[in-house]
Amino acid sequence: MPVKVTLDAALAKRGMTGKQLAEKMGLSETQLSLFRSGKVRGIRFATLAKMCAVLQCKPAELLDYDADASDLAVED
């Protein structure tokens, strides 16, 4: 998938652990771990907004995109 989660870099930049972030967000470590590993297929905007608020960042610091021609394919 061309969308990559770059949360680990944002955490490292702030000297914060995933456990600390999960606690501050009121999210389980398991849910955060699934997001960090890229195993989820989506994230609620409210969750993303809370993550950005806690980390004091913009969504672009948590996600990256590598263009892929297949992204333009029409799905049924």
Secondary structure as UniProt FT lines:
FT   STRAND          3..5
FT   HELIX           7..14
FT   HELIX           18..25
FT   HELIX           29..37
FT   HELIX           45..55
FT   HELIX           59..61
FT   STRAND          63..65
FT   HELIX           69..72
//
